[in-house]
Amino acid sequence: MATRTPKLMVIKADGTKEEYFHTKVIGTIANALAATGRPDIHAAQEIADAVTFFLYRTAQPGDSQISIGTHEILSIIKTVLADTGFEPAAEAISEHHFERKLKRCRVEVVRGKLDKLSDAEELYAECSEQPRSKWDKSLIVEYLVAKHRLHRQTARAVASMVEEKIFNLGLPLVPAGLIKQLVLSDAAAVIRAQNQLQTA
C-alpha cells in the first residue's frame, strides 16, 4: 500500500495557516540571489527543492499534515543557502526581513477624514488627537475575506501589494481612507487577472 504524502501547511505570523507553495520558496531564493548580483533561477530551483524535501522529511509516520512557521522556513532557506556557498544571499534575506519588521513598526494608520488642508495639518501635529494604530497587513486580509469573500491566498496577495505601495510612499502616517482605496483597487485588478486566466 502506497504511503500518502502529508499536506504541508504554513503558519503565518498572525497565526493563520495556508498551504505551502514551493514556487514561493523559489521566488524568495531567486530574489535573494538577485539582490547580491548573482541572479540564477536554476540554482534557486535546486535550493528550493532541497528546502521542500527537508520539510517533508520532518513528517512522522502516519502524519496527514505538517505545520511549520514562516520563520522556521526562512531559517531553513538561509541555512541551505549558507551551506551551498550563497552566504551573501542568506544575509540578504535576513536584512530584507529585518527591514520589513522595522517598516511595519514605523508606519501608523490614522483614522480620520482628510478633506481640507487643515485636516492634513492636524494629522501631523504633535498634539494631534486623531486615533492611530500600528500597520497590520493581516487586517487587510481579514477584511477581504470577511467583507468581500476573497480566498485567503488571494487576499494575502492583495495585502502584500498594498503593503509594498504603502512602504514605497515612505510616509510615517497613512490615512485609512488611502489604504482602503488601494485595497479595493488592487483587489479588483487581481480578480480581473484571475478571471482572464480562467477564460483564456
Secondary structure, DSSP 8 states (H G I E B T S, - for coil): ------EEEEE-TTS-EEE--HHHHHHHHHHHHHHTT---HHHHHHHHHHHHHHHHHT--TT-SEEEEEHHHHHHHHHHHHHHTT-HHHHHHHHHHHHHHHHHHHH-EEE-S---SHHHHHHHH-TT----EEE--HHHHHHHHHHHH---HHHHHHHHHHHHHHHHHHT-SEEEHHHHHHHHHHHHHHHHHHHHHHHH-
